[in-house]
């Protein structure tokens, strides 16, 4: 697989484009959950202007009144072309795809296709909290297979958990790249996952929403591209990489051996995505790669900045720079702030980060910090966290 960055070095860093005053005019969750004196570096929204091709696509749709129901395979075709160019993967067939409202609702629909009420769904904790909420709400049972101490998949643990399911109809909800650790699973790791899953009859559903957001020199490997993954299902979207969470749309992708499963997806699921969202996501994938490359370069600068700031101001915090995502997973246990240091940072430092507790086993004593902000905001966030310790 290949990893491409900075196709157009003249594209400005979008993380440096907006002032804090302008950002505070936004009405989304990131900017309305806490009082004005709190600096928000928590939920996965980026402090960026939208890519110009996305703005053009949405503006044109508004001017045309093109706000009806989604149709066609343009989104899947754009995703297939992006996957071929960025990851060297030519196996994404639009005929084996479906448009779904967003990645998590798509996950729910894929799990409904391969499991039944009460069946186990394995997750690799600590992991994105909605994995727990959505799975439990759909009457499935969450089973944890915790990551190793290095924040990566522990294949021995995974095999032991799969074996302990006793042959029950089960699924593995794989987060790839992993949120919150930012680990990018290698081809070898993913191949091992497929072998273990097939051995114990477990179906794999991969959430690959952060796939475009890899660090320089790190290659994302699509789950369905590895040998043995033919019965797998994947969810992909442009929403995280281009900051389009409010424009709902995602693509469910089936391996060749899961095409019949995907064909059973209820027709009404296709009514959930936003047509304008589909247009925006398609434009991002097809024409927004220069903007993405500028973002990736800015994120890498922020990763280096954060590492230096932590060394200077919070040296007891353990941190491994992420291979992907725009999130940083910080081990704050040595600070003596208890299971939920995010509460202390908020109350004493007036900075909002995500608590590690809802991420499941391995999350206590950790926080997740959003790096998709200006260097000035990142600097101020760490300063406030350090102030909370005084």
C-alpha positions as CSV (number, residue, x, y, z in Angstrom):
1,X,0.0,0.0,0.0
2,X,1.2,3.5,-0.7
3,X,0.8,6.7,1.3
4,X,0.7,10.0,-0.6
5,X,1.2,13.5,1.0
6,X,1.4,17.1,-0.2
7,X,0.3,16.7,-3.8
8,X,0.0,20.5,-3.9
9,X,2.5,22.1,-1.5
10,X,1.0,25.6,-2.2
11,X,-2.3,24.7,-0.5
12,X,-2.3,26.6,2.9
13,X,-2.5,24.8,6.2
14,X,-6.2,24.8,7.0
15,X,-5.4,24.5,10.8
16,X,-4.0,28.0,10.7
17,X,-6.8,29.7,8.8
18,X,-9.4,30.5,11.5
19,X,-9.2,32.7,14.6
20,X,-10.6,31.5,17.9
21,X,-13.1,34.4,17.8
22,X,-14.4,33.1,14.5
23,X,-14.5,29.5,15.7
24,X,-16.6,30.5,18.7
25,X,-19.3,31.7,16.3
26,X,-19.9,28.0,15.4
27,X,-23.0,26.4,16.8
28,X,-21.9,22.7,16.8
29,X,-21.3,20.5,19.7
30,X,-17.7,21.3,20.1
31,X,-18.4,25.0,20.6
32,X,-21.7,24.9,22.5
33,X,-21.3,22.2,25.1
34,X,-19.1,24.3,27.5
35,X,-19.0,27.9,28.7
36,X,-17.1,30.5,26.7
37,X,-14.2,30.4,29.1
38,X,-13.5,26.8,28.4
39,X,-11.0,25.9,25.6
40,X,-12.5,22.9,23.7
41,X,-10.1,20.3,22.4
42,X,-12.3,17.3,22.8
43,X,-14.9,16.0,20.3
44,X,-13.8,15.1,16.8
45,X,-14.6,18.3,15.0
46,X,-11.7,20.1,13.2
47,X,-11.0,23.9,13.5
48,X,-10.7,24.3,9.7
49,X,-12.5,26.0,6.8
50,X,-14.0,23.5,4.4
51,X,-12.1,22.4,1.3
52,X,-13.1,24.6,-1.7
53,X,-14.4,21.7,-3.8
54,X,-16.8,20.8,-1.0
55,X,-18.0,24.4,-0.7
56,X,-18.6,24.6,-4.4
57,X,-20.5,21.3,-4.5
58,X,-22.8,22.3,-1.7
59,X,-23.3,25.8,-3.0
60,X,-24.2,24.6,-6.4
61,X,-26.7,22.1,-4.9
62,X,-28.3,25.0,-3.0
63,X,-28.5,27.2,-6.1
64,X,-30.1,24.3,-8.1
65,X,-32.4,23.3,-5.3
66,X,-30.8,19.9,-5.5
67,X,-31.9,18.8,-2.1
68,X,-33.9,15.6,-2.8
69,X,-33.0,12.0,-2.2
70,X,-29.6,10.5,-2.9
71,X,-29.2,8.3,-6.1
72,X,-26.5,6.6,-8.0
73,X,-23.0,5.3,-7.1
74,X,-21.0,8.5,-7.5
75,X,-19.9,8.4,-3.9
76,X,-18.7,4.8,-4.1
77,X,-16.9,5.5,-7.4
78,X,-15.1,8.4,-5.9
79,X,-14.1,6.3,-2.9
80,X,-12.9,3.5,-5.2
81,X,-10.7,5.9,-7.1
82,X,-9.4,7.5,-3.9
83,X,-8.6,4.0,-2.5
84,X,-6.7,3.0,-5.7
85,X,-4.6,6.2,-5.7
86,X,-3.9,6.6,-2.0
87,X,-3.7,3.0,-0.8
88,X,-3.0,1.0,-4.0
89,X,-6.3,-0.9,-3.4
90,X,-8.2,-1.7,-6.5
91,X,-10.7,-4.1,-4.9
92,X,-13.4,-1.6,-3.9
93,X,-16.2,-2.5,-6.3
94,X,-19.1,0.0,-6.3
95,X,-21.5,-3.0,-7.1
96,X,-20.6,-4.3,-3.6
97,X,-21.4,-1.1,-1.7
98,X,-24.4,0.7,-0.2
99,X,-24.9,4.2,1.0
100,X,-25.7,4.5,4.7
101,X,-26.5,7.4,6.9
102,X,-23.2,7.5,8.7
103,X,-20.5,5.1,9.9
104,X,-22.0,4.2,13.2
105,X,-25.5,3.7,11.8
106,X,-23.8,1.7,9.1
107,X,-22.0,-0.4,11.7
108,X,-25.4,-1.2,13.3
109,X,-26.9,-2.3,10.0
110,X,-23.9,-4.5,9.2
111,X,-24.0,-6.1,12.6
112,X,-27.7,-6.8,12.1
113,X,-26.8,-8.6,8.9
114,X,-24.3,-11.0,10.6
115,X,-25.5,-11.3,14.2
116,X,-28.8,-11.7,16.1
117,X,-30.2,-10.4,19.4
118,X,-28.0,-11.3,22.3
119,X,-25.0,-12.3,20.2
120,X,-21.5,-11.1,21.2
121,X,-19.7,-8.3,19.5
122,X,-15.9,-8.1,20.3
123,X,-14.2,-4.7,20.6
124,X,-10.6,-3.8,21.3
125,X,-10.6,-1.6,24.3
126,X,-9.9,1.2,24.9
127,X,-12.0,2.1,21.9
128,X,-14.4,4.8,20.6
129,X,-17.3,5.0,23.2
130,X,-20.2,4.8,20.7
131,X,-19.1,1.2,20.0
132,X,-20.4,0.3,23.4
133,X,-23.5,2.5,23.2
134,X,-24.7,1.5,19.8
135,X,-24.0,-2.2,20.2
136,X,-25.8,-2.5,23.5
137,X,-28.7,-0.4,22.3
138,X,-29.2,-2.9,19.4
139,X,-29.4,-5.8,21.9
140,X,-26.0,-7.3,21.3
141,X,-23.5,-8.1,24.0
142,X,-20.1,-6.3,24.1
143,X,-17.1,-8.5,24.8
144,X,-13.7,-6.8,25.2
145,X,-10.4,-8.0,23.8
146,X,-8.1,-5.3,25.2
147,X,-5.2,-3.8,23.2
148,X,-1.7,-4.6,24.3
149,X,0.4,-2.2,26.4
150,X,1.7,-0.7,23.1
151,X,-1.8,0.4,22.1
152,X,-1.9,-2.2,19.3
153,X,-4.0,-5.3,18.7
154,X,-3.1,-8.1,21.0
155,X,-3.6,-11.1,18.7
156,X,-3.2,-13.7,21.5
157,X,-5.9,-12.0,23.6
158,X,-8.1,-11.8,20.5
159,X,-7.7,-15.5,19.8
160,X,-8.5,-16.3,23.4
161,X,-11.6,-14.2,23.4
162,X,-12.8,-15.6,20.1
163,X,-12.2,-19.1,21.4
164,X,-14.2,-18.3,24.6
165,X,-17.2,-17.4,22.5
166,X,-17.8,-21.1,22.2
167,X,-18.9,-21.0,18.5
168,X,-21.6,-18.5,19.1
169,X,-22.7,-16.3,16.2
170,X,-20.4,-13.4,16.7
171,X,-18.8,-10.3,15.1
172,X,-15.6,-8.4,15.7
173,X,-16.1,-4.7,15.4
174,X,-12.6,-3.6,14.3
175,X,-11.6,0.1,14.6
176,X,-9.0,0.7,11.8
177,X,-7.1,3.0,12.3
178,X,-7.7,2.7,16.0
179,X,-9.4,5.4,18.0
180,X,-8.1,6.5,20.5
181,X,-4.5,5.2,20.2
182,X,-4.1,6.1,16.5
183,X,-2.5,2.8,15.7
184,X,-2.6,1.8,12.0
185,X,-3.0,-1.9,11.8
186,X,-0.4,-3.5,9.5
187,X,-1.1,-6.0,6.7
188,X,0.4,-8.7,8.9
189,X,-1.8,-7.8,11.9
190,X,-5.0,-7.7,9.7
191,X,-4.1,-11.0,8.0
192,X,-3.8,-12.6,11.4
193,X,-7.2,-11.1,12.4
194,X,-8.8,-12.7,9.4
195,X,-7.2,-16.1,10.2
196,X,-8.3,-16.0,13.8
197,X,-11.8,-14.8,12.8
198,X,-12.3,-17.6,10.2
199,X,-11.0,-20.2,12.6
200,X,-13.6,-19.4,15.2
201,X,-16.4,-18.3,12.8
202,X,-16.4,-14.6,13.7
203,X,-17.5,-12.0,11.2
204,X,-15.4,-8.8,11.0
205,X,-17.0,-5.4,10.6
206,X,-14.3,-2.7,10.2
207,X,-14.9,1.0,11.0
208,X,-12.4,2.7,8.7
209,X,-13.6,6.3,9.1
210,X,-10.1,7.6,9.9
211,X,-8.4,5.9,7.0
212,X,-7.3,9.0,5.1
213,X,-5.7,10.6,8.1
214,X,-2.4,8.8,8.3
215,X,0.9,10.4,9.4
216,X,3.7,10.8,6.8
217,X,5.3,7.5,5.9
218,X,2.5,5.4,7.4
219,X,0.5,3.3,5.0
220,X,-3.1,2.5,5.7
221,X,-4.2,-1.0,4.8
222,X,-7.9,-1.5,4.0
223,X,-9.2,-4.5,5.9
224,X,-10.9,-6.0,2.8
225,X,-7.6,-5.9,0.9
226,X,-5.9,-8.6,3.0
227,X,-6.0,-12.3,2.2
228,X,-8.9,-14.1,3.9
229,X,-11.0,-11.0,4.4
230,X,-13.5,-11.9,1.7
231,X,-16.3,-12.3,4.2
232,X,-15.6,-9.0,5.9
233,X,-17.6,-5.7,5.8
234,X,-16.3,-2.2,6.0
235,X,-17.6,1.3,6.7
236,X,-15.9,4.2,5.1
237,X,-16.6,7.9,4.9
238,X,-15.1,11.3,4.1
239,X,-16.6,12.8,7.2
240,X,-13.6,12.7,9.5
241,X,-10.9,13.7,7.0
242,X,-12.8,16.6,5.6
243,X,-14.8,17.7,8.7
244,X,-18.2,16.8,7.3
245,X,-19.9,15.2,10.3
246,X,-22.9,17.5,9.9
247,X,-23.3,16.3,6.3
248,X,-24.4,12.8,6.8
249,X,-23.2,10.0,4.5
250,X,-21.1,6.9,4.5
251,X,-20.4,3.9,2.3
252,X,-20.7,0.3,3.4
253,X,-18.4,-2.0,1.5
254,X,-18.6,-5.8,1.3
255,X,-15.9,-8.3,0.5
256,X,-16.7,-10.8,-2.3
257,X,-17.9,-13.3,0.3
258,X,-20.2,-10.9,2.0
259,X,-22.0,-9.5,-1.1
260,X,-25.1,-11.6,-0.3
261,X,-25.2,-10.3,3.2
262,X,-25.0,-6.7,2.0
263,X,-27.8,-7.5,-0.5
264,X,-30.1,-8.1,2.5
265,X,-29.7,-4.6,3.7
266,X,-33.2,-3.1,4.0
267,X,-34.0,-0.7,1.2
268,X,-35.2,2.0,3.7
269,X,-31.6,2.4,5.0
270,X,-30.7,4.2,1.8
271,X,-33.3,6.9,2.7
272,X,-31.2,8.0,5.7
273,X,-28.1,9.6,4.1
274,X,-28.3,13.3,3.1
275,X,-28.2,13.9,-0.6
276,X,-26.2,17.1,0.0
277,X,-23.9,15.1,2.2
278,X,-23.3,12.6,-0.5
279,X,-22.5,15.4,-2.9
280,X,-20.1,16.9,-0.4
281,X,-18.3,13.7,0.4
282,X,-18.0,12.8,-3.3
283,X,-16.4,16.2,-4.0
284,X,-14.0,15.8,-1.1
285,X,-12.8,12.4,-2.3
286,X,-12.6,13.4,-6.0
287,X,-11.2,16.9,-5.8
288,X,-10.2,17.6,-2.2
289,X,-6.9,15.7,-1.9
290,X,-4.7,18.8,-2.1
291,X,-6.6,20.3,0.9
292,X,-6.3,16.9,2.7
293,X,-2.5,16.8,2.1
294,X,-2.2,20.3,3.6
295,X,-4.2,19.2,6.6
296,X,-2.0,16.1,7.0
297,X,1.1,18.2,7.0
298,X,-0.4,20.6,9.6
299,X,-1.4,17.6,11.8
300,X,2.1,16.3,11.7
301,X,3.4,19.7,12.8
302,X,0.9,19.6,15.7
303,X,2.0,16.1,16.7
304,X,5.6,17.3,17.0
305,X,4.4,20.5,18.8
306,X,2.4,18.5,21.4
307,X,5.3,16.1,22.1
308,X,7.5,19.1,22.8
309,X,4.9,20.8,25.0
310,X,4.3,17.7,27.0
311,X,8.0,17.3,27.6
312,X,8.3,20.8,28.9
313,X,5.1,21.3,30.8
314,X,3.7,17.8,31.6
315,X,6.7,15.5,31.6
316,X,4.9,12.9,33.7
317,X,2.3,12.4,30.9
318,X,3.1,9.4,28.7
319,X,2.3,9.9,25.1
320,X,3.0,7.9,21.9
321,X,2.4,10.0,18.8
322,X,-0.4,8.6,16.7
323,X,0.1,7.0,13.3
324,X,-3.3,8.2,12.2
325,X,-6.3,10.3,13.2
326,X,-6.0,13.8,14.6
327,X,-6.4,12.6,18.2
328,X,-3.8,12.2,20.9
329,X,-4.2,9.6,23.7
330,X,-2.5,10.8,26.9
331,X,-1.7,8.6,29.8
332,X,-2.1,10.8,32.8
333,X,-2.0,8.2,35.6
334,X,1.3,9.4,37.0
335,X,-0.3,12.8,37.7
336,X,-2.3,11.3,40.6
337,X,-5.6,12.8,39.3
338,X,-7.6,9.6,39.6
339,X,-9.5,7.7,37.0
340,X,-10.9,10.8,35.3
341,X,-8.2,13.5,34.9
342,X,-10.4,15.2,32.3
343,X,-12.6,16.4,35.1
344,X,-9.7,18.1,36.8
345,X,-8.4,19.7,33.6
346,X,-11.9,21.1,33.0
347,X,-12.6,22.4,36.5
348,X,-9.1,23.8,37.3
349,X,-7.7,24.5,33.9
350,X,-10.9,25.4,31.9
351,X,-9.8,23.1,29.1
352,X,-12.1,20.4,27.7
353,X,-10.6,17.0,26.7
354,X,-12.3,13.7,26.4
355,X,-12.4,11.5,29.5
356,X,-10.7,8.1,28.9
357,X,-13.2,6.3,31.2
358,X,-16.0,5.8,28.5
359,X,-13.4,4.2,26.2
360,X,-13.7,1.0,28.3
361,X,-11.0,-1.2,29.9
362,X,-7.6,0.6,29.7
363,X,-9.2,4.1,29.5
364,X,-9.1,5.1,33.2
365,X,-6.5,7.7,33.9
366,X,-6.3,8.8,30.3
367,X,-7.6,11.6,28.2
368,X,-8.0,12.2,24.5
369,X,-7.0,15.5,23.0
370,X,-8.0,16.8,19.6
371,X,-5.0,18.0,17.6
372,X,-7.1,19.4,14.7
373,X,-6.6,23.0,15.9
374,X,-4.2,25.8,15.5
375,X,-0.7,25.6,17.1
376,X,-1.8,28.4,19.3
377,X,-4.8,26.5,20.6
378,X,-2.7,23.4,21.2
379,X,-0.1,25.4,23.1
380,X,-2.8,27.1,25.2
381,X,-4.5,23.8,25.9
382,X,-1.3,22.2,27.3
383,X,-0.6,25.4,29.3
384,X,-4.1,25.1,30.9
385,X,-3.6,21.5,31.7
386,X,-0.4,22.2,33.4
387,X,-2.0,25.1,35.3
388,X,-4.6,22.6,36.6
389,X,-1.8,20.8,38.5
390,X,-0.7,23.8,40.5
